[in-house]
Structures are given as C-alpha cells and as structure tokens.
Amino acid sequence: MTSKVMVFGSGKIGEMLAAMLSETGDYEVTVSDNNKDAFKRLDGLDVETQVVDVANQNELDKIASGFDFMLSALPFQLTKNIALAAKKGKAHYIDLTEDVATSDFVREVANDADTAFIPQSGLAPGFISIAANSLAQKYDRIDDLRLRVGALPKYPSNTLKYNLTWSTAGLVNEYIHPCNALVDGEMIKIPALDAYEQFAIDGVHYEAFNTSGGLGTLCESLHGKAKNVNYKSVRYPGHLDIMKVLLNELKLREKPELLCQIMEDAIPATAQDTVVVWVGCKGYQDDYLMQETYVTKVYSKELHGKKRSAIQITTAGSACAVVDLIRTEKLPQRGFVKQEQINLDDFLDNRFGHYYKEGEVA
C-alpha cells in the first residue's frame, strides 16, 4: 500500500526529495509551491503538483487530511503553519530546519499529536546527531563530544573559498544566532563564529567555528552524561575572517536579508561539492579513557538522471530515510521524536540513508 506525501517547496532539495520518494513506488508524491513556474524542475518525475499558499492556514488544513506525510523543504520561517496543519490533519510531519526557535515551536505543536513530528531531519541538524549519539552510547561518561559538518566546493576559486550549496538564508541564520552547547556539564548559549580551530582529513586542511542549530536536541539528551558537547561548521581556511568582516565590521548581521542578497548576487552555486562529517568522542569506558572518531565524506554524483550535489543527496537522503523509518514503524508513531532516537545502523541500512554509508572513509 502506498503512502501519500506532500513535499512543500520545489527548489533543489524539494526536487531531490520528490525524485527519491517517487522512484520507489511506495509513495504517491505531490509537490507544492506558491509559484507554478517552479514546477519546471520536476519535469520527468512521476509526481503531482499543486500551487499552495502556506500563509493560508485554512487552505493548509484542508490539504493535510489527504496525506500521510507532510514534508517541508521550505525556509524555516514558512514551516510553522505546515506543522499546525499536519497536527490537525493527522499527518506525520518532517522538516529540514536549522532554526532553533522554529524547532521549539514544532515541539510544542507535537504535544498530544496523533502522529510523529520530527523536525531538523536533514544533515546538520539531523544525521550528525544520529552519528554522534551512536558514538556517545559506547561511553559510560563523556568528556568531549565534538560534531563538525561542512558542505564545501570541490574546487574553491574565490576569496571566501565557498560556493552556495544550500539555503543562503539558512546559512546566514546559523552565522548570526547563539549556539547551544554543553560546557562543563551545563547547557549554555555560546556565540556564533567563535571557538576557531583547524584540523585535517586525508591531508586536506579545514577550519571550524561555532554555528547555531546543528546540535538539535543532543545537548538536552546528553545532559548529565557528557561534560562538553559542541557543534561547528567546517570551511576551508580563510572563510571565517571574511565573514567576520561582513557580519561584524560592516554590521551586516543587523541586515541579514541584505547579506543574503549580496551573497546570492556575487557567489555562484555549484553542484560540484563535498559534504564532510566528522564526530569525535572522548570519555570513559569501564574506567578507561578512550577516544573514537567517525568520519564520512559524501560526494556529488549522477542520480535520477541529473548531476546532484552532495548537499542535495545528504539532506534529502536523511529526510527520506526518516520518512521510511516512520512508515516501517522503526520510529515512534506519535509525538515529538528526536534525531538521536534514530538508530544509526537502521539509518545506514535504509535505502535512502545508505548514501552516507557509501561515502564512509573511517
């Protein structure tokens, strides 16, 4: 029996979600957008399309009752109404937001819901918490759990050493807002763009610094077990210094929409990218101080007849795996579900989650 899925947003990630789910034959997919011209990128896919105004709550409520899943690939500021509609229509809800306030709102909506609500189901937040929690469970107590993720161009050619590979608004949002962390066992907020570090994987040098949203609910889940838990975005060396000039010295953190416009006007997108996932855990196992690292690199590739970026594959693959795990009842069927409740082996063995497994290097 097929499940009916409404994918909100027909951008690059929405298209990837639709392609992955529809090709299985297990899902009847409808893609919605407020602009019918956006559906052109869906040509060749076995999906339905529907023009929907997500600002119209009554319209959303009527739509929700006809679907088993409502999957948002829209910017974080547009997802709250979808969550409300999913609860009323008794549809499972999944989104990709990195915005902490939006996820907190979804969590409140999930109270007493008859279906599952799983926000932050992308790469980071999302898969990174699943991988980190899998490491954490091997330890009796944890000194340091460090999560590092980057979506980077294979061939950096500008001074920023960066190309736009996902939502510009989401990128700026995580560079501006305070970040959750565990520090000396206490849950606190720490500034974005701070705590600079450098490291290397396979001879390639990277920098990393605090950004918001990537930890999801992991600090809460490990409070009392872990001493220090933090998340940082990975970039090529030199990126952070330029962003600090733009955000702090030119005061563009006070004008995030202008910064988004500047970046989109000046920095090209690319489908030639690499997603880097690094998790390191140090702590005690049977009173022995131990350390273990999980590392994955995922590369862009041809998929469903098109060149797909690594960030498309990992973000959509993670969300589709969550949908599949709900459908096969490997996840709770109602209420708020944290990413770290997802078993890593179940995720990697899933037909969508396996894209992370293919890229595993350590």
HELIX and SHEET records of a PDB file:
HELIX    1   1 LYS A   12  SER A   22  1                                  11    
HELIX    2   2 LYS A   36  LEU A   42  5                                   7    
HELIX    3   3 GLN A   57  ALA A   64  1                                   8    
HELIX    4   4 PHE A   76  LEU A   78  5                                   3    
HELIX    5   5 LYS A   80  GLY A   89  1                                  10    
HELIX    6   6 VAL A  100  VAL A  109  1                                  10    
HELIX    7   7 PHE A  127  ALA A  136  1                                  10    
HELIX    8   8 THR A  168  ILE A  176  1                                   9    
HELIX    9   9 LEU A  218  LEU A  222  1                                   5    
HELIX   10  10 HIS A  239  LYS A  244  1                                   6    
HELIX   11  11 VAL A  245  GLU A  249  3                                   5    
HELIX   12  12 LEU A  252  GLU A  254  5                                   3    
HELIX   13  13 PRO A  256  ALA A  266  1                                  11    
HELIX   14  14 ALA A  310  ARG A  327  1                                  18    
HELIX   15  15 GLN A  339  GLN A  341  5                                   3    
HELIX   16  16 LEU A  344  ASP A  349  1                                   6    
HELIX   17  17 HIS A  354  GLU A  358  1                                   5    
SHEET    1   A 7 GLU A  48  VAL A  51  0                                        
SHEET    2   A 7 TYR A  27  ASP A  33  1                                        
SHEET    3   A 7 SER A   3  PHE A   8  1                                        
SHEET    4   A 7 PHE A  69  SER A  72  1                                        
SHEET    5   A 7 HIS A  92  ASP A  95  1                                        
SHEET    6   A 7 ALA A 116  ILE A 118  1                                        
SHEET    7   A 7 GLY A 335  PHE A 336  1                                        
SHEET    1   B 6 GLU A 197  ILE A 201  0                                        
SHEET    2   B 6 VAL A 204  ASN A 210 -1                                        
SHEET    3   B 6 ALA A 226  ARG A 235 -1                                        
SHEET    4   B 6 ARG A 141  PRO A 153  1                                        
SHEET    5   B 6 ASP A 273  GLN A 285 -1                                        
SHEET    6   B 6 TYR A 288  TYR A 299 -1                                        
SHEET    1   C 2 CYS A 179  VAL A 183  0                                        
SHEET    2   C 2 GLU A 186  ILE A 190 -1                                        
SHEET    1   D 2 LYS A 301  LEU A 303  0                                        
SHEET    2   D 2 LYS A 306  ARG A 308 -1                                        
END                                                                             
